[in-house]
Amino acid sequence: MKLTPVLIGLLTIILSLSCKKNSNTNTPPPTQTSSIDTGLLAHYTFVGNTQDISGNGYHLTSFGPTPSADRFGISASAYKFNGKTDYMTIPALLKAESVRQFSIAVWVKPTEITYNSILSLLSIISNSCSSSISISHEGSSFIIRNKVIFFDSPNNCTVGIGSGATADLTGNWHHLVLVQTYISGPNETNPRYNYDLYYDGRKFSLGSSGIGSNPKAISLVKGGIIGGNNNSGNYAANFEMFTGDIDDIRIYKRALTSAEITEIYNLKK
């Protein structure tokens, strides 16, 4: 059969469309990139161990906590603290000798709340206060709070406190995030730290250092404590032991954004 010019044209169009369709079908979707691993100092997933998976080697030392199920019901993927003697120590975070901005994210499932320290970072000055995230039961309210050191001085601590009331936290998993942001600039007459607390993916409360002079940078080179008392000997620096489960701790050397915190909250482990 002799192909006419019109038929040749139609076949050319059909072949062209077929090739285009196959090309689109075989092209993979664009890769979605995430920034939630940027600036990680330490990341403890607690999947079977207390190792830091950030690559910085800041592995925890455990004193008593036992493996437990995480928020998805997966066994040996979180740790249970007995509220009496269980705690873990965070080693010296040598890459955070002087930081202006940082973030701490953690999943917790309290089983009893008095004044429980979830995580505290030790001062570089002996017998001085710690920075911390804690929960307490005051009157009829359950309180999430944070303390952060601005000046290191034994038995004389200047701290910023952000706190707010929530519903009963016991018996369920909750995601808590503390973000420190440094506010400064040529037009800023009052350099300061702002503190955002996030509760289950949403901004919960805002605090400020409230200091007229420029607050000092914070050092994390003394490491810290998870789930327990820092045993400094200073009453203001000591916190009650945590009772319940802790999982998936992230410590950043930068301020997380609201979008990043929502992304971390929605992760499926």
N, C-alpha and C positions, 0 to 999 in steps of 0.2 A: 504494500500500500504506500502510495506516495503521500508524504506529509506536506500539507499546505502551510504557507507562512502563518496563517491564523492558528492552526493546530500546534505548530512549533511554539508559538508564543504562549499558548495556554499551558503546554507541558512545562515550559520554562518557569512560568509563575507557580505552578503546582510544586515543582521540585524545590524552588526557592523557599516557599512557605513551609514545606516539609523539613528542610534543613534547619530553618529558623526555629521550628517547634522542637526538633531534637536537641538543638543547641541549648535552648532555654531549659529543657527537661534535665539535661546533664549538668547544668551549671549549679554548683552548690550555693546555698544561701550565704550571704555575707556573714563573716564571723563576728559575733557580739563580744566585745571586750569589756572587762570589768576592772575597776580600780581598787576593789576592796582588799587586795593583797599588797598594794603599794604602801610603803611606810610601816609595815609590820615589824615590831620589835620582837614579839613573841606570840605564838599561837598554840594553844593547848586544846586539842580536840577531845582528849581523854578516851580515844578509841583504843582500849586495851592497855594503855600506858600513860605516863605523864611527860612524854617527850614534847619538845618544842618543834613544830614542823615548819617554822618560818625560815629555817636555814641558818639562824644565828646561834643555835646550840644552847639556848637558855633553858635547859631541862630542869624540871622540878624535882625536889626531894620530898618524898611523901612520908608522913609520920602518922599512920593509922587509918586514913580514909579507905573505904572498901569499894570495889567496882559496883556499879548499879546501872539500871536501865536509863537511857536518855529520854528525851521528850517524844521520841517516836516509838518507844518501847523496845529499843534494841539493847540487849544485855551487854554489860561490860563496856559501855560507851559514855559513862558519866561516873562521878564519885560521890559516895555518901559520907557525910561528916556527922559524928555522934554528938556534937555540941559540948563535949567534955575535954577530950584529949586529942582529937583529930585535927591535923592541919598539914599544909604543904609550904615549903619555902621556895621563893623565887630567887634565883641567883642574881648576882650583880649584873645589871643591864648596862654594860660598858659602853654601848652605842648611844646611851642617853645620859651622858654626863652633865649636859646643860641643855634643857629643853624649855621652850616657851609654849609649845602646843603639844597636846597628847590626847589620846582617847583610850578608854577601857570599855570593852563590851563583855558581858557575861550572862549566861543562862543560870537561873537558880530556881529551886523548888523547896522552899522552906517547909519544915514540918512543925516547927515551934519558933515563935518570935518573941524575944525579949529586947535585947539590944545586940544584934548579931553582926559581926564584921564579916563581910564577904571577901574583901580583898583590901589589904593595906600595904602601902609602899613606905619603906623606912627612910627616916631622915639621915643625912650624912653626919649629923651631930649626935653623939651619944646621949642617951636619956632625954631625947627630944620627941616632939609629937610626930605622928605619921599622917600621910594623906590616906584617905580611905573611902570606900563605898560601904554603906551599912544599911540595915533595916531595923526598925524598932516598933514596938507597940506602946502607944502613949494614949492613955484614956481609952476612947473608943476608936481611935484612928491607928492605921498602920502607916508608918512613915518610911520613905526612902530618903536618904541623905548622903551628902558627901562633905568631906573636909579636905582641904588642900593647903599645904604649907607655903607661906610666902617668905618667912624669915625663920632661920634655924637658930633656936636659942633654948638651952636646957630649961625645962620647967616653965617656960614663958613663950607660949606659941601664939602666933598671929595666924588665924585661919579664916578661910572663906567657907561659908556653909550655905549650901542650897538644899532645900528639902520640900517635901509636899506629901499630902495624905493620899492614900489609895484605898481600894477595897481590901478585904482580907487576902493576903498573899499566900497563905498556907495551903499546901496540898496540890498546887498547880505550878507548872513551869511558867516563868516570866523572864523576859529579856530586858536587862538593864544596861544602859550606856551612859558613861560620863565623858563629856567633851570639854577640854580646856582650849579656849581661843585667846590669842594675845591681841589686844586692841591697841594699836599705836599708829604713828604717822606724823608727818610734818605739821598737820593741823590739829593733832590730838594733844590737848593740854593735860590730859589725865591718863597716861598709859596704864592699862589694867588688864586683868584676866576676866573673861566671861566664862561662865560654866553653864552648860546645858545638860540636863538629865533627860534621858529618853526611857520610856516605859512601854514595852511591847510595841516598838516601832514608831511611837509618837513622842514628840517633845512634851515633856512632863513639867519641867520647871526651869527657871533661869536664875542664876546667881551671879554675883560679881565680887571681885576682890575688894572693891570699895576703898582702895588705898590711894591717897593723893600722890605719893611718890611712886616712881616706877618699881613694881615688885620684881624681885629677883627671879632669875631662871631657876628651874627645878632640876635637881639631880636625882636620878633613879639608880645610881651605881651601888647602893646598899641593898638592892633587891627588895623583897617584901614577903608577906605572908598571905596565904589563901586559906580562908575558913577559920582563922584563929587569932589569938592574942599575939602582939608583937613582943611581949615580955621585956619592955624597955625599963620597967621600974618606975616610970612616970605615969601617974594615974590618968592624966589627960591623954596619954598616948596608948593606953591599953583598952582593948575592946573585947566583949564577950565572944565566946566561940560560936561558930555557925552550926545550926542544926538543920540538916536536910541535904539536898543534892545540888551539886555544882557541875556545870558543863560548859564546854566551848568558850574558853577565855581568849580574848584577843587584846593585845596591848600595842598601840600605835604611837609612833613618833610624829604624829600630825593630828589635826582636827578632822574628824570625819564629817561629811556633809549629811544632811537629812536624807537625801536619796540613797546614799551608801548605807546608812543605818537601816533604812527600810529594806534594802536588798539583803543585808546580813540577817535581819529578822525573818525574812521569807525563805532563807536557804533550807534545803532539805538535807541537812548535815554536811 
